[in-house]
Amino acid sequence: MKRRLLAVILAAVMVMAMVSGCGNKAENAGANSGNKTEDTSKDTDTAKTGDSETGDAQPAKIIKILSIWAEDKDNGKLITDLTKKYIAEVNPNFKYEFELVSSDNLKQKIATLVASDDLPDVFVYESGKPIVDLIENDKLVNISKALEELGVSDMMDEGAVSLLKTLSGTDDLYDLPLGMNVEGFWYNKALFEQAGVEVPTTWEDFEAVCAKLQEAGIQPLTAGGADKWPLTRLVNSYVVRSMGGDAMKKAADGTAKYTDDGYVAAAQKLQDLAAKGYFGEGITTVDQNTAGNMLLSGKAAIFYNGSWFTEALTADTNPAGEDGIGFFNIPVVDESISPITEYSMNCGNILALAQDKYDEGTAGWLKYMVQNLGNEAMTQFGAVKGYKYDVAGDLSSYSKIVADELGKVTKATTWYEAGMNSETSTVAQDYVQTLINGDMTAKEYMQFIQDAYDGSQY
Amino acid sequence: MKNVLGNKKAIALFVLPGLLLYTIIVMLPVIWSVYYSVYEGTPGLKWNFVGLANYERLFHDKNFHNALIVNLKYIAIVMIGQVGLGLLLALFFRFWLTKFKNVVRTLVFFPVVLPTVAVGQLFVKIYEIQPNYGLLNSILSNIGLQHLVQPWIGQSSTALGALSAMDIWVAMGFYSVIFYGALLDIPGEIIEAAKIDGCNAFNLFRRVLSPLLKPITITCMIFSFTGTVKMFESALALTKGGPGSATKSLSMFMYSVSFTYGKVGYGSVIAVFIFLLCVVGSRLINLFDRKEKA
C-alpha cells in the first residue's frame, strides 16, 4: 500500500515537473512579452518627454524593417542611415527595429509571416510575380496612393515606376525601387586586345568573337552556372533579341507556349555555345562570384552580369584595374525586333510596406525616405536607385559606364523568370544546368518548363 | 520495487509523462501534416479543402518520381557504404592495427564532428575543375589519367556518386567506432577456439563474428537508413540539388513545394510519404532480426 502510494506520488511529481516546466516556459514568454510592452511604454514615456522638450507633436512609432542587407552594407546602410536622419531631423519619437534575413530565405520568411499574419512594417522583397500574390490579398500598401497623399509622387523616377508597374502588372505602384540596374556583358579589355577582337554588336559577331578568343587560347565565356540564374539570363538574351522584349511575358501569360520554336532556338543557342567549349569545363560548378573573379583576373573574356557588378569592379582588389573591364549590351539579332538601345533592366530587390501596419507614423517615414533616397544614394554610393536626385555624385570610372548606358536606354525588358511563378522558375533554373551540360535537348528543356507551367495553373 | 513495477497502473503513471511529451512533440505534427494534406495553398493566403487531389497528384508528378528515385539510390549506396566500410574499419582496428591505434581511430572519427556545410565546401574544392583543378582532378591529371578529369559535381552522371562518397566519408568513422566496441565485447576465447578449429579469416568472420555482430549491424542499418532518408543538408551544401535535379532528394522537393511554391498542402503529402517510407524501411530492416528469433 505504502509502495503504491509512493509510486503514485512519484508519478505525480513527474507530471507536475513536466507541467511546471511548460508552465515556466509560458511564464517566461509572458514575462518577455510583458517586458516588451513595458519597453514600449517606456519608449512612449520617453517619447512623450521628448515631445514636451522639442515641442513638436510627431507620432510615436516603432517600425520593423526586414532586410536582406546588413545595417552597414549596401541598401541596408542606406535605409538605416536615412532612418537615423529622419529620427534626428524630423521625428524624435520614431524608433526602428532592424532584422536581417539571408536572401535565399527571404521568400520563405515572408511566406511564414504572411501565414501568421505578422508582416513587418517594411520589408525587402522581390518585384514581379512574388509581390502579385501579396497585392491580390491586400497585404501591401498602395504606394502610388500613399505618395500622392503625401505629395511626393514627383520624387520617383518615371522609368523605375513604369518598370515596377509592368512587373507587377498593376496600374498602381505597390513597391519602392532600391536600384536601377542594366544588364549585359562585361568583358576583359586586355584579353580582347590579345586576341585582336572588337566589341561585338550583332549576335553573329559575338559568336565570331568567341571563336577567335578560343583560337587565341583564351576561355571566351564564363558564367555562374552553380547559381543557375546567370545561365537563364543568357537564354533570355537571345529570346529578347530574336523574338522581342515581350516574348517571355507572352509565354507566362499563356498566349504563347514555351515549346514554340523561338524559345527552343534560344535554349539551343546556349547549348551550342557550351558544346563548343566556350565556357570551359564544368560551368555548372562555378558560382557567380568565382566567374566574376575569372573575368577580372583574365581567366575568361566575357561575363554576363548586371550593373551591380560595379561593386566588385570598384573594389581595390580588382586585378584588372580601373579601366581593364568594359561593357557591351546584348548583341542584336534583328534590329527591327529588338534594337541595341533596348536593355534588360531590373530594380533589384524592392521595399514593400505592410497594409495592416501602415499608419501616420510610417507615412512620415515613407515621405522622408522618398524625398531623400535619390540624393543619399548618389552621395554615398554614386548610385541611381530609381528616385530623383539633384546632387552631383562622385562617380568611379565603372559607375560612369553604367550611368552612360542608363542614358542610352529607350526601352527596358525584364529578365527570364520575371513573369514566371515560383514553380515554373524553379524548374527553368534547375534544368538549365542539365541543358548546358547537354544531358537534355533544347526541346526537352522547354517542354519541362511548359509542363511546370501547366502543372502550376491549378 | 517488484510490486511497484508489477502494478500496471504504476507503470502507466511512470510512462505517461514521457508519452505525453512524445505525443505533443512527435505525433501531433505528423497528424497535423496529414490534416494539411487535404488542403491546397498556403495557410493565411489561399487555403481550400481539396480532399484527396494532392495524393492523386503525387502519382503523376514526375518531379516527385525523380526525387524518389534519387533518394532511394542514395539510401542504397550510402547505407551499404557507411555500414560496410564502418565494419571493415572496425575489423581493421581490432585485428590488424597494432601501432598508433588511438591516433588512427581519432583521425577516422574526426569527420563526424565537422559541420556539414564545412564538409560540403571542402568537397566542392576537392571536386573543383574551374577555374583551377581541385585535389581529385589534379591527382588524376598528374598520374596521367587526363581522360578521367571531369566536373564531378557538375554533371548528372557523377553528381550523386560524388555526393554519396562525401557522406560515406563523413559517417563511416562513426559506425566503425560502434562496431569496434561490439568487437571488443566478443570474448577472446571464442575467437581463439575458432582459430584452433581451423577457421581462416573469412570463415571466422562468416561463422563466428557476423552472427555475434548481428544486433549491432541492424542498429547501425537503422541509424544509417533514418539518416539517409532525410538526405538534405549535405546535398544542399555540395550541389544545391543540382545539376538539374540529379541530387534533389524527397526532403528538398518537399521544402521547395511547401515554402518556395507556397503549396503547403501538397508539401504535406510528400512529408506524409517520407514518414511512411521511414516506417516501412525501419520495419524491413527489423525483419532480419525476426528471422533469427523464429
Chai-1 contact restraints between the chains, C-beta under 6 A:
chainA,res_idxA,chainB,res_idxB,connection_type,confidence,min_distance_angstrom,max_distance_angstrom,comment,restraint_id
A,R3,B,N3,contact,1.0,0.0,6.0,A-B,restraint_1
A,R3,B,V4,contact,1.0,0.0,6.0,A-B,restraint_2
A,A7,B,V4,contact,1.0,0.0,6.0,A-B,restraint_3
A,A7,B,A10,contact,1.0,0.0,6.0,A-B,restraint_4
A,A11,B,L13,contact,1.0,0.0,6.0,A-B,restraint_5
A,A11,B,F14,contact,1.0,0.0,6.0,A-B,restraint_6
A,M14,B,P17,contact,1.0,0.0,6.0,A-B,restraint_7
A,V15,B,P17,contact,1.0,0.0,6.0,A-B,restraint_8
A,M18,B,P17,contact,1.0,0.0,6.0,A-B,restraint_9
A,Q108,B,F259,contact,1.0,0.0,6.0,A-B,restraint_10
A,A111,B,G262,contact,1.0,0.0,6.0,A-B,restraint_11
A,V114,B,G44,contact,1.0,0.0,6.0,A-B,restraint_12
A,V114,B,L45,contact,1.0,0.0,6.0,A-B,restraint_13
A,A115,B,T42,contact,1.0,0.0,6.0,A-B,restraint_14
A,A115,B,P43,contact,1.0,0.0,6.0,A-B,restraint_15
A,A115,B,G44,contact,1.0,0.0,6.0,A-B,restraint_16
A,N137,B,L45,contact,1.0,0.0,6.0,A-B,restraint_17
A,G280,B,Q130,contact,1.0,0.0,6.0,A-B,restraint_18
A,E281,B,I129,contact,1.0,0.0,6.0,A-B,restraint_19
A,E281,B,P151,contact,1.0,0.0,6.0,A-B,restraint_20
A,G282,B,I129,contact,1.0,0.0,6.0,A-B,restraint_21
A,G282,B,Q130,contact,1.0,0.0,6.0,A-B,restraint_22
A,G282,B,P151,contact,1.0,0.0,6.0,A-B,restraint_23
A,G282,B,G154,contact,1.0,0.0,6.0,A-B,restraint_24
A,T284,B,G154,contact,1.0,0.0,6.0,A-B,restraint_25
A,T284,B,P243,contact,1.0,0.0,6.0,A-B,restraint_26
A,T285,B,P151,contact,1.0,0.0,6.0,A-B,restraint_27
A,T285,B,I153,contact,1.0,0.0,6.0,A-B,restraint_28
A,T285,B,G154,contact,1.0,0.0,6.0,A-B,restraint_29
A,V286,B,Q130,contact,1.0,0.0,6.0,A-B,restraint_30
A,M294,B,P131,contact,1.0,0.0,6.0,A-B,restraint_31
A,K299,B,P131,contact,1.0,0.0,6.0,A-B,restraint_32
A,S422,B,T260,contact,1.0,0.0,6.0,A-B,restraint_33
A,S422,B,Y261,contact,1.0,0.0,6.0,A-B,restraint_34
A,E423,B,Y261,contact,1.0,0.0,6.0,A-B,restraint_35
A,T426,B,S256,contact,1.0,0.0,6.0,A-B,restraint_36
A,D430,B,G244,contact,1.0,0.0,6.0,A-B,restraint_37
A,D430,B,S245,contact,1.0,0.0,6.0,A-B,restraint_38
A,Y431,B,G244,contact,1.0,0.0,6.0,A-B,restraint_39
A,Q433,B,G242,contact,1.0,0.0,6.0,A-B,restraint_40
A,Q433,B,P243,contact,1.0,0.0,6.0,A-B,restraint_41
A,Q433,B,G244,contact,1.0,0.0,6.0,A-B,restraint_42
A,T434,B,G244,contact,1.0,0.0,6.0,A-B,restraint_43
A,N437,B,Q155,contact,1.0,0.0,6.0,A-B,restraint_44
A,N437,B,P243,contact,1.0,0.0,6.0,A-B,restraint_45
A,D439,B,S156,contact,1.0,0.0,6.0,A-B,restraint_46
